[in-house]
Amino acid sequence: MLKRLMQGAAVSGLATGVVIGALAGELRFAVLRLGPVLGAILLGGAAMAATDGAMTWLSVSDPSGPDAAAWASDAVPHLAFGAVTYGSLAAMSRRGQVRIPR
């Protein structure tokens, strides 16, 4: 049972990343205006909120339980996701010569 639960969590996390990335692509002009630091934090925070929210809603996890070290170990990969997603959006926008409206 635990193995299936862990597999479901992994698939759920991948699906969340795809959805957040797709939304970021649709809203790329707004996301890119934020800059690399704030944009990465926003994207990573959105991914973390979506995954933690889903786990709480499904009663798989209680986010109020973990200590600061557990939160930090969860935040680091989500911030890395945000940085990579922001960098990908920026690179694709430069490559296609898409101008970001100011």
SESEFI-737637 format. One record per residue: y, x, z of N, C-alpha, C in turn; residue in one letter. Coordinates in steps of 0.05 Angstrom, whole numbers, plus 32768, in hexadecimal, padded with zeros to 4 digits. Layout:
# residues N
YXZYXZYXZA...
This chain:
# residues 102
7FE880108000800080008000801980118000M801980268011803180378012803680457FF8L8020804E7FEA8023805B7FD1803080497FBCK802980307FBC8035801D7FA9805280187FB0R805880177FCA807480147FD28085802B7FCAL807B80437FCC8089805B7FC4808D805C7FA6M807880547F97807B80537F7A8090803E7F72Q809080287F7F80A480137F7980C0801D7F7FG80C3802C7F9480DD80377F9B80E6804B7F86A80D4805B7F7C80DC806F7F6880E480617F4EA80D5804C7F4680DC803E7F2D80F7802F7F31V80FB80247F49811480167F4F812B80297F4ES812880417F58813D80557F578144805E7F3BG812F80617F2A813480677F0E814380517F00L813A80387F05814880227EF88165801F7F01A816A80257F1B818580247F25819680397F17T818B80517F14819980677F0681A0805F7EE9G818D80537EDC8192804A7EC081A880367EBFV81A780227ED181BC800D7ED181D780187ED8V81D980297EEC81F380357EF381FD80477EDCI81EC80567ED081F480667EB981FD80557EA1G81F0803F7E9C81F8802D7E86821380217E8CA821780187EA58231800D7EAC824780217EABL8241803A7EB38255804F7EB1825C80557E94A824880537E82824D80577E66825F80417E5BG825A80297E63826B80137E5A828780157E64E828A80207E7C82A480227E8982AE803F7E89L82A5804E7E7582AA806B7E7582C880737E76R82D980637E6982F6806A7E69830180687E86F82F980547E94830280517EB082F580677EC2A82DC806C7EBD82CE80807ECE82DA809C7EC9V82DE80A37EAF82E980BD7EA9830580C17EB2L831480AC7EB5833080AE7EC0833080B77EDDR831A80B27EEB831980B97F07831880D77F0CL830F80E67EF9830C81027EFC82F081097F05G82E981237F0382CD812A7F0982C581277F26P82D6812B7F3982CE81297F5582CC810B7F5DV82E180FC7F5982E080E07F6182CC80D07F50L82CA80D77F3682B780C97F25829A80CE7F2EG829480E77F35827980ED7F3E827380DF7F59A828780DF7F6B828380D17F84827F80B37F80I828F80A77F6F828C808B7F6A827180847F5EL826980937F4A824F808D7F3D823880927F50L823980A87F5F822480AD7F73822380997F89G823B80917F92823D807C7FA7823380617F9DG8238805A7F84822E80417F79821080427F77A820580587F6F81E8805A7F6D81DB80597F89A81E780667F9D81DC80657FB881DF804A7FC4M81F5803C7FBF81F980217FCA81E5800E7FBDA81E080117FA381CD7FFF7F9681B180047FA0A81A9801D7FA3818D80227FAC8189801A7FC9T819D80217FDA819A801A7FF6819C7FFC7FFAD81AE7FEF7FEB81B07FD27FEC81967FC47FE5G818A7FCD7FCF81717FC17FC7815B7FC67FDBA81597FDD7FE781457FE37FFB81497FD28014M81627FCD801B81687FBD803281617F9F802CT81697F96801581637F7B800D81457F75800CW81367F89800381187F868002810B7F8C801DL811B7F92803181117F98804C80FF7FB1804CS81047FC3803A80F47FDC803981007FF1804CV811A7FF0804F81288004805F813F7FF7806ES814880048084815F7FFB8092817380128093D818980108083819C8026808181AB802C809BP81AA801B80AF81B8802180C881A7803380DAS818E803680D3817C804680E4817F806480E2G8180806F80C98180808D80C78198809A80D3P819480B380DB81AA80C380E681BA80D080CFD81CE80E080D681E080EC80C281D180FF80AFA81BD810D80B981AE812080A8819F81108093A819480F9809A818580E98087819880DE8072A81B080D5807A81C480CB806781CC80E18054W81D180F9805F81D9810F804E81C38116803AA81AA811680428194811D803081918107801BS819A80EF8020819A80DA800C81B380DB7FFAD81C980E4800581E280E57FF681E380FB7FE1A81D781127FE781D881297FD581CD81237FBAV81B481187FB781AA81137F9C81BA80FD7F8EP81C580EA7F9D81D580D57F9081F080E17F85H81FB80F47F94821481017F8B820D81137F73L81F6811F7F7381EE812F7F5B81EB811D7F43A81DF81057F4781DD80F27F3181F980EB7F27F820C80E67F39822780DF7F31823580F57F22G8231810E7F2A823D81257F1C823181287F00A821781267EFE820981297EE4821181127ED1V821380FA7EDC821A80E37ECC823780E57EC2T824980EE7ED4826580F27ECC826781087EB7Y8259811E7EBB825981347EA8824F812B7E8DG823A811B7E8D822F81117E74824380FF7E65S825080ED7E74826480DC7E68827B80EC7E5CL828481007E6B829A81117E61829281217E48A8279812C7E488270813B7E31826D812A7E19A826281127E1C825F81007E05827980F67DFBM828D80F27E0C82A780E97E0482B580FF7DF4S82B281187DFD82BF812F7DEE82B181337DD4R829681307DD3828881357DBB828F81217DA5R829281087DAC829980F47D9982B780F27D94G82C681047DA182E381047D9E82EF80EA7DA6Q82E480DE7DBB82EF80C57DC6830680CD7DD8V831D80C17DD3833480C77DE4833480B47DFCR833980C07E12833B80B07E2B835780A67E2DI835B808B7E2D837680817E30838280877E4BP839B808E7E4B83A880957E6583BA807F7E6ER
